Structures are given as structure tokens and as C-alpha cells.
Amino acid sequence: MDKTTPVGNYSPQGDSSFGAADMAGNVWEWTRSLSRLYPYTFDDQRESDAVLGESQFVLRGGSFRSDAEFVRCTVRTAHYPAFSDVDFGFRVAICPVK
């Protein structure tokens, strides 16, 4: 495949119990996490809104242009927010109001 596909194209019955579908392989998905080395520590500010500027952010999941070994939600790379490509995107998620 040489382009993106509609969500649910590969998992119409395979969605998670939370309704998440196609968590890897369509586009690399931007996260709000700053790129930092592992191990994760809660106080390293990788999730902080205050640390922006020239920092690289994590992208996860591979894309339609990735080799199969990179099409997993645990795979990550990083780029600067101003960088764009046809296989970069993001997932919109909401929390229901209780």
C-alpha cells in the first residue's frame, strides 16, 4: 500500500475494548512526549507543556511507508514539530464527560 487508509480498514472486528483501532501502520503518530532516553522517570519533564521550543517530540507506530518490523505501537522515532511528511499524523482522542 502506498497511501493511508480509512480507520477500521484492517480491524473492523479487531478493535480493542476501548474502541481503539489501527494503532500502528497508517501514519507515524505525533505524541506530546518530548524525546528523552529511557528509562522513563516521572520528573524528567518529557510530558511538560513548559518545555517547548527546539525540542524533538516522539512519533510512534510506523506508517504505510515503513518496513513491517517498524509497524508496532511500541516503535518510536522523534522529530522537531516543524517537520512534516505525508506519513506523519496524529490521533484525536476524547474523554467522555461523566
PEWOSUL-V117306 format. One record per run of one state. SS is the DSSP state (hx for helix, st for strand, lp for the rest). FROM is the first residue (numbers start at 1). LEN is the number of residues. If there is no record, write none. Layout:
SS:FROM:LEN
SS:FROM:LEN
This chain:
lp:1:27
st:28:7
lp:35:21
st:56:5
lp:61:7
hx:68:3
lp:71:5
st:76:5
lp:81:7
st:88:2
lp:90:9
